[in-house]
């Protein structure tokens, strides 16, 4: 497909089988820890062209790691301390995960780094993390919105972060602090949001020999132990993106079979099954296969604090559910690739829904069906995919402008969509 394109989707239900793509959340962490390990690691996973993963790979290569694609896996040759560059440029593109993970790691390695940011990434908050790094020996300069420069050597000690911000700040420090010469402590104020993703980080660190002691909101990190390579491991399927196929199965006439997902995953967005069941969707496991089909679709109250990325697909289902659905604790969505609360409201309303925007959430009054129309992705991959899901309830076509936004996490999303019975036209821009 062309770099910039729009997509027109014709009315049709979603039926068929989909295999989950590799989890961005899991793969970011695996690639980073493998690059810090003491020996080569093979990470088994299907090929992905997701721009966020490419950003992390390119940043790790800038530090000296060697990452190659071999058949159905990544071969990671770790960086060597004696060959670390004194300075480097790190192209984060629009990946918040890449920036929030790599900034503390580069600081812990004592490298002068210049992080290049694209899209809205320079506007997204990172101040709490910057402050902790600066309080512990790092100089950070922002010459403009699209560049963050750091230099100095991060010092071990006590680090403090609020728990009601992105868990990626916490994960970034948890991966970086073991690189320091002596022990550190990370204290996170409660309540802690998206804690499942911190657990995912701790699980990956444990796989690479880093035993971090956790007591409620205290994390004790041993310094100087070194990352030990597990040699072979596998990336999980992506629950965040699979949520859109689950939502598609919950739409009128939907019937979807999903493979490649881990039933007991630590990914926070695996909670989508629980929420859709509460909404009346039929969600059933048969071995390692997940079956989802249309149910009653009733209104519920959704707390977004731990599952912010699930709100777009759940909003699409809520738009054609009986009664009024309320979504709360979602203020962080205003700081994503778009102001996601406004984008969800504007997009669904343009298609015929009844959505009202609140300061920290949404109120969605269900309707029997949507009409269709033209929407803009706002440069947000999850808004583009949400509009595609909503097309199942539309009586007319849905045209998504700037549909290339899906390349951030799911480059072949529309190809998979077309295999589920959807007639699609792609228009180059």
C-alpha positions in Angstrom: 0.0 0.0 0.0 1.0 3.6 -0.6 2.6 5.6 2.3 -0.6 7.7 2.6 -4.0 6.1 1.8 -7.6 6.1 2.7 -9.9 3.0 2.9 -13.5 2.6 2.0 -15.3 -0.3 3.7 -18.6 -1.6 2.5 -21.3 -2.9 4.8 -20.8 -6.5 5.8 -20.6 -8.6 9.0 -17.3 -9.9 10.4 -16.9 -13.7 10.1 -13.8 -15.9 9.9 -10.5 -16.7 11.5 -7.6 -14.4 12.5 -4.2 -15.2 13.9 -2.9 -12.7 16.5 0.2 -10.7 15.6 3.2 -10.5 17.9 2.6 -8.5 21.1 4.3 -5.1 20.9 4.3 -4.9 24.7 6.1 -8.2 25.1 8.4 -7.8 22.1 9.7 -4.3 23.2 10.7 -5.8 26.5 12.2 -9.0 25.0 14.3 -7.1 22.5 15.6 -4.7 25.1 16.6 -7.3 27.6 18.1 -9.6 25.0 20.2 -6.6 23.8 21.5 -6.2 27.4 22.2 -9.9 27.9 25.5 -11.8 28.1 24.9 -14.1 25.1 22.9 -14.3 21.9 19.1 -14.8 22.1 16.6 -16.1 19.6 13.1 -14.6 19.9 10.5 -16.7 18.1 7.7 -14.6 16.6 5.9 -14.0 13.3 7.3 -11.1 11.2 6.1 -7.7 12.1 6.5 -4.4 10.3 5.0 -2.4 13.2 6.7 1.0 13.2 6.9 1.0 17.0 8.9 -2.2 17.0 11.1 -0.9 14.2 11.8 2.2 16.4 13.0 0.1 19.3 15.1 -2.1 17.1 16.8 0.9 15.5 17.5 2.5 18.9 19.1 -0.8 20.1 21.2 -1.0 17.0 22.3 2.6 17.6 23.7 1.4 20.9 25.6 -1.5 19.3 23.2 -4.4 19.4 22.9 -6.6 16.3 19.3 -7.6 15.5 18.6 -9.8 12.5 15.5 -11.4 11.1 16.0 -15.2 10.6 13.0 -17.2 9.3 10.3 -16.9 12.0 12.5 -15.3 14.7 14.7 -12.4 15.7 18.4 -13.2 16.4 19.7 -10.7 18.9 23.5 -10.3 19.4 23.9 -8.1 22.6 25.8 -4.9 22.8 29.3 -5.1 24.4 30.2 -2.6 27.2 33.7 -2.1 25.8 32.2 -1.1 22.4 29.5 1.2 23.6 29.4 4.5 21.7 30.1 7.7 23.6 27.1 9.3 21.9 24.4 8.3 19.5 21.1 9.3 17.8 18.0 7.3 18.7 15.1 7.5 16.2 12.0 6.9 18.4 9.5 7.8 15.6 6.1 8.1 17.3 6.7 5.2 19.8 6.0 6.3 23.4 7.2 2.9 24.6 10.5 3.2 22.8 11.2 6.7 24.3 10.1 5.8 27.9 12.1 2.6 27.9 15.2 3.7 26.1 15.7 7.1 27.8 16.5 5.6 31.3 18.5 2.7 29.7 20.8 5.1 27.7 21.2 7.1 30.9 22.1 4.0 32.9 24.7 3.1 30.2 26.3 6.6 30.5 25.8 7.4 26.8 25.0 10.9 25.5 21.8 10.3 23.5 19.8 12.5 21.2 16.3 11.1 20.9 14.4 12.1 17.7 10.6 12.2 18.1 7.9 12.3 15.4 4.1 13.1 15.4 2.7 14.0 18.8 5.3 12.1 20.7 7.1 15.4 21.7 3.9 16.7 23.3 3.2 13.5 25.3 4.1 13.7 28.9 7.4 12.4 30.2 8.3 15.1 32.8 8.1 12.8 35.9 10.6 10.4 34.4 12.9 13.2 33.2 12.8 14.8 36.7 13.9 11.5 38.4 16.7 11.0 35.9 17.9 14.6 36.4 17.7 14.2 40.2 20.0 11.2 39.9 22.8 12.6 37.7 21.5 13.1 34.2 21.3 16.3 32.2 18.3 16.6 29.9 17.8 19.3 27.3 14.8 19.8 25.0 16.0 22.1 22.2 12.6 21.6 20.5 9.5 19.4 20.7 11.0 16.8 18.4 14.3 16.3 20.2 15.3 15.2 23.7 19.0 15.1 24.6 20.5 13.4 27.6 24.1 13.1 29.0 25.8 12.0 32.1 25.9 8.8 34.2 22.7 7.8 36.0 23.5 7.2 39.7 22.0 4.4 41.9 19.7 5.5 44.7 16.0 6.1 45.4 13.6 6.9 42.6 10.0 8.1 43.0 7.2 8.0 40.5 3.4 8.6 40.8 1.3 5.5 40.1 -1.4 7.3 38.2 0.8 8.0 35.1 2.0 5.7 32.3 3.3 2.4 33.7 6.0 2.7 30.9 7.9 5.1 33.1 8.1 2.5 35.8 9.0 -0.3 33.4 11.7 1.8 31.8 13.4 2.3 35.2 13.0 -1.3 36.2 14.9 -2.4 33.0 17.6 0.3 33.5 18.4 0.2 37.2 20.0 -3.3 37.1 22.7 -1.8 34.9 24.0 0.5 37.6 26.9 -0.4 39.8 25.0 -0.8 43.1 21.4 -1.2 44.4 18.5 1.1 43.9 14.9 1.4 45.1 11.9 2.5 43.1 9.0 3.9 45.1 5.6 4.3 43.3 2.7 6.1 44.9 -0.6 4.2 45.0 -2.9 3.5 43.3 -0.8 2.1 40.5 -2.5 2.1 37.0 -1.9 -0.5 34.3 -0.1 -2.7 36.9 -0.4 -5.8 34.7 2.1 -4.3 32.3 4.6 -3.7 35.2 4.1 -7.4 36.0 4.9 -8.2 32.4 8.2 -6.3 32.7 9.1 -8.1 35.9 8.4 -11.4 34.3 10.7 -10.7 31.3 13.4 -9.4 33.7 13.1 -12.6 35.7 13.6 -14.6 32.5 16.9 -12.7 31.9 18.1 -13.3 35.5 17.0 -10.1 37.1 15.3 -10.8 40.4 13.5 -7.7 41.5 12.0 -7.7 45.0 8.5 -6.1 45.2 6.7 -5.2 48.4 3.4 -3.4 47.6 4.6 -0.2 45.9 8.4 -0.6 46.6 10.8 -2.2 44.1 14.3 -3.2 45.2 16.7 -3.5 42.3 20.1 -5.2 42.6 22.8 -3.4 40.7 25.7 -5.0 38.8 24.2 -8.5 38.5 24.1 -8.5 34.7 21.5 -9.8 32.3 21.7 -13.5 31.5 20.6 -14.6 28.1 17.9 -17.4 28.0 19.0 -18.2 24.4 15.6 -19.2 23.1 12.1 -17.7 23.9 8.9 -16.7 22.2 6.9 -13.5 21.9 3.2 -13.7 22.9 0.3 -12.8 20.6 -0.9 -9.2 20.9 -4.0 -8.7 23.1 -4.2 -5.0 22.5 -4.7 -5.4 18.7 -6.6 -8.6 19.0 -9.2 -6.6 21.0 -10.4 -5.1 17.7 -11.1 -8.6 16.3 -12.9 -9.5 19.5 -15.0 -6.3 19.3 -15.7 -7.2 15.6 -17.1 -10.5 16.7 -19.4 -8.7 19.2 -20.9 -6.5 16.5 -24.1 -7.4 14.6 -23.7 -10.7 12.9 -20.1 -11.1 14.1 -18.5 -14.5 14.5 -14.7 -14.6 14.9 -12.2 -17.3 15.7 -8.9 -16.1 17.1 -5.6 -18.1 17.5 -2.2 -17.3 18.8 -3.2 -15.7 22.1 -1.9 -16.7 25.5 -4.9 -17.4 27.8 -3.0 -16.6 31.0 -1.1 -13.6 29.6 0.1 -10.8 31.9 -0.8 -8.3 29.2 -3.4 -6.0 30.8 -5.5 -5.9 27.7 -6.4 -9.6 28.0 -9.1 -8.1 30.2 -11.1 -7.5 27.1 -12.6 -10.9 27.3 -14.0 -10.2 30.8 -15.4 -6.8 29.7 -17.1 -8.2 26.5 -18.7 -11.0 28.5 -20.1 -8.3 30.9 -21.6 -6.6 27.8 -23.3 -9.8 26.8 -20.9 -11.1 24.1 -20.3 -14.8 23.7 -16.6 -15.4 24.5 -15.4 -19.0 24.7 -12.1 -20.8 24.7 -11.7 -24.2 23.1 -8.1 -25.2 23.8 -5.9 -22.4 22.6 -8.6 -21.0 20.3 -10.9 -18.1 21.2 -14.4 -17.9 19.7 -16.3 -14.6 19.8 -19.8 -14.0 18.5 -22.6 -11.5 18.8 -24.6 -11.4 22.0 -27.1 -9.1 23.6 -24.8 -6.1 23.8 -25.9 -4.4 26.9 -24.6 -1.2 28.5 -22.1 -1.3 31.4 -19.8 1.1 33.2 -16.1 0.7 32.1 -13.2 1.8 34.3 -10.4 2.7 31.9 -7.7 3.1 34.5 -6.0 -0.2 33.8 -7.1 -0.8 30.2 -6.9 2.6 28.3 -6.0 1.0 25.0 -9.2 -1.1 25.0 -11.5 1.9 25.0 -11.6 2.5 21.2 -12.8 -1.1 20.4 -15.1 -1.2 23.4 -16.6 2.2 22.4 -17.4 0.8 19.0 -19.4 -2.0 20.6 -21.0 0.3 23.1 -22.3 2.5 20.2 -24.7 -0.2 19.2 -25.4 -1.7 22.7 -28.7 -1.4 24.5 -28.8 1.5 27.0 -26.1 4.0 28.0 -22.5 3.0 28.6 -20.2 5.2 30.7 -16.4 5.2 30.5 -14.5 6.8 33.3 -10.9 7.3 34.5 -9.8 7.7 30.9 -8.2 11.2 31.0 -4.8 9.7 29.9 -6.4 9.0 26.5 -6.1 12.7 25.7 -2.3 12.2 25.6 -2.0 9.5 23.0 -1.3 9.7 19.3 -4.4 11.9 19.2 -6.7 13.4 21.9 -8.3 10.0 21.9 -11.4 10.9 23.8 -12.2 13.6 21.3 -11.3 11.4 18.4 -13.5 8.5 19.5 -16.4 10.9 20.1 -16.0 12.7 16.8 -15.5 9.6 14.7 -18.4 7.6 16.1 -20.7 10.6 16.0 -19.8 11.1 12.4 -21.0 7.6 11.7 -24.3 8.1 13.4 -23.6 7.2 17.1 -24.6 9.2 20.2 -21.4 9.9 22.1 -20.9 12.8 24.6 -17.4 13.6 25.8 -16.5 14.1 29.5 -13.3 15.5 31.0 -12.1 12.0 31.9 -14.4 9.7 29.9 -17.3 9.2 27.5 -21.1 8.7 27.7 -22.4 6.5 24.9 -26.1 6.1 24.3 -26.6 3.0 22.2 -28.4 3.0 18.9 -29.8 0.1 16.8 -27.4 0.8 13.9 -25.0 3.3 12.5 -25.3 5.1 9.2 -21.7 5.3 7.9 -19.7 8.3 6.5 -16.2 9.7 6.2 -13.9 10.0 9.2 -10.2 10.9 9.8 -8.0 8.7 11.8 -6.4 11.8 13.4 -3.1 10.0 12.8 -4.1 7.4 15.5 -3.8 3.7 14.7 -6.5 2.7 17.2 -9.0 5.3 15.8 -8.5 3.9 12.3 -9.1 0.3 13.6 -12.1 1.4 15.7 -13.8 2.9 12.6 -13.3 -0.3 10.7 -14.9 -2.3 13.6 -17.8 0.2 13.6 -18.4 -0.4 9.9 -20.1 -3.7 10.9 -23.1 -1.8 12.3 -23.3 0.7 9.4 -25.9 0.7 6.6 -23.6 2.6 4.2 -19.9 2.7 3.5 -17.3 3.9 5.9 -14.3 5.9 4.5 -11.2 6.2 6.8 -8.9 9.0 5.8 -5.2 8.7 6.8 -5.7 5.0 7.2 -1.9 4.5 7.1 -1.9 5.2 10.8 -2.4 1.5 11.4 1.3 1.0 10.3 2.3 2.1 13.8 1.2 -1.2 15.3 -0.6 -3.3 12.7 0.5 -2.7 9.1 -1.5 -5.6 7.5 -4.7 -4.8 9.5 -6.8 -4.0 6.4 -5.5 -7.1 4.5 -6.7 -9.2 7.4 -10.0 -7.3 7.4 -10.7 -8.1 3.8 -10.3 -11.8 4.5 -13.2 -11.6 7.0 -15.7 -10.9 4.2 -15.3 -7.1 4.1 -15.2 -5.5 0.7 -12.5 -2.8 0.8 -11.3 -0.2 -1.6 -7.9 1.5 -1.0 -7.3 5.0 -2.3 -3.8 6.4 -2.5 -3.4 10.0 -1.3 
